[in-house]
Amino acid sequence: MNKLSNGRENMSKEQLMGVCDQLEQELVGAQAVNKAYKKHLEQVIEYHSVEKYRSIVQKNREAAATAPQ
């Protein structure tokens, strides 16, 4: 990859630094979105795990209450 893509081979050093700064800002933004999605996904997984546990406990209690002793 000796050539730069998208016509950047004719850009000046300052222009390339501007492009790098812009890409860095986009990366930071994408990382922030990624972090937010990851946090939300962890919350969803935790919620569903707790709800499944509650459901199983409720079924076990119902089964224990109806079982002959």
N, C-alpha and C positions, 0 to 999 in steps of 0.2 A: 504494500500500500504506500507507494511513494507519492502518489498524487492525492491531493485533497479533493473531496467530493463537493458537488454543488457549486462549482466555479470559485471556490475559495483560494485556488492557487494564485490568483492575481490580486488578492487582497493585501493591504499593508499590515504591518505588525499591529498597529493600533486597531484596525478593523478586526483582525483575528482575535485580539484580546477582548474586544467588545463581544464578539460571537461567543468566546469562551465564558465571559461573564454572564451572558444571557443563558447559555446552556447550563451553567452552574446554578443560576436562579431557578430554572425549570426543574433541575434535578432536586433542589431543596424542596420545591413545591410538591413534586411527585413523592418524595420521601415523607413529607408531612401527611399527604393523602394516604399513603401506604400505612403509616403508623395509625391513623384514625380508623381505617378499615380493619386493621389487625386488632385494635382494641375492641371495636364493635363485634368482630367475629368471636373474640374470646368471651365477651359478655353473652353473646347468643349461645355459644357452646355451654357456658356455665349455667345459664338459665334452663336450657333444655335438659342438662344433666340433673339439675335440682328437681325439675318437674317430673322427669322420669323416675327419680328416686322416690318422690312423694307418691306417684302413682303406684309403684311397686309396694310401698309400705301400706298404702290404703287397701290394695288388693289382698295383701297378707293379713291385715287386720280383719277384713271381711271374711276371708277364708277361715281364720282362727275363730271368729265369732259363730260361724255356722257349722264348724266341725264338731262332731260328737265328742263328748269328753268322758 
